Amino acid sequence: MFLKKKDTEDIFCIAVFPEKELTFEELDEYSDRFEEAGNIEVVSEVNLSERNIEILSKRFPEAEISSPSFAVLKLDRDRIKEETKKMERKFKWKKLFNSIPHEEYLIVETKTMFDFRYALLYTRDVEKVVTFLEKQN
């Protein structure tokens, strides 16, 4: 697993919902800006699918969900461990022989990190993300 920070810190993930696909440089600019403001583990470009719009609309009924925008989520290690154990039970024979592909672990981690039912903030304003992260420190 790629989680390296102390268990006692609040660590956040940022979903970036762009209008168009971001370049690596643009994503790095967001990452650098957010990392200066708080404890960030992952900044990732995420598709604003119909399912994601539906979930975010329920979570933030006052917000107009559209691109470009951002969602902030707290990285929940316990939920990731729980979902990983579920996946390992599903592949119990592969687990027994230590042959579950690394990609399966990454899929579980990503799905759990970016479960928008647990989003703490949704905004179209990058400065609101920075302010939110600064207040969490």
Secondary structure in CASP SS format (residue, H / E / C, confidence):
PFRMAT SS
TARGET T0000
AUTHOR 0000-0000-0000
METHOD secondary structure of the structure
MODEL  1
M C 1.00
F C 1.00
L C 1.00
K C 1.00
K C 1.00
K C 1.00
D C 1.00
T C 1.00
E C 1.00
D C 1.00
I C 1.00
F E 1.00
C E 1.00
I E 1.00
A E 1.00
V E 1.00
F E 1.00
P C 1.00
E C 1.00
K C 1.00
E C 1.00
L C 1.00
T C 1.00
F H 1.00
E H 1.00
E H 1.00
L H 1.00
D H 1.00
E H 1.00
Y H 1.00
S H 1.00
D H 1.00
R H 1.00
F H 1.00
E H 1.00
E H 1.00
A H 1.00
G C 1.00
N C 1.00
I E 1.00
E E 1.00
V E 1.00
V E 1.00
S E 1.00
E E 1.00
V C 1.00
N C 1.00
L C 1.00
S C 1.00
E H 1.00
R H 1.00
N H 1.00
I H 1.00
E H 1.00
I H 1.00
L H 1.00
S H 1.00
K H 1.00
R H 1.00
F C 1.00
P C 1.00
E C 1.00
A C 1.00
E C 1.00
I C 1.00
S C 1.00
S C 1.00
P C 1.00
S E 1.00
F E 1.00
A E 1.00
V E 1.00
L E 1.00
K E 1.00
L C 1.00
D C 1.00
R H 1.00
D H 1.00
R H 1.00
I H 1.00
K H 1.00
E H 1.00
E H 1.00
T H 1.00
K H 1.00
K H 1.00
M H 1.00
E H 1.00
R H 1.00
K H 1.00
F C 1.00
K H 1.00
W H 1.00
K H 1.00
K H 1.00
L H 1.00
F C 1.00
N C 1.00
S C 1.00
I C 1.00
P C 1.00
H H 1.00
E H 1.00
E H 1.00
Y H 1.00
L H 1.00
I H 1.00
V H 1.00
E H 1.00
T H 1.00
K H 1.00
T H 1.00
M H 1.00
F C 1.00
D C 1.00
F H 1.00
R H 1.00
Y H 1.00
A E 1.00
L E 1.00
L E 1.00
Y E 1.00
T E 1.00
R C 1.00
D C 1.00
V H 1.00
E H 1.00
K H 1.00
V H 1.00
V H 1.00
T H 1.00
F H 1.00
L H 1.00
E H 1.00
K H 1.00
Q H 1.00
N C 1.00
END
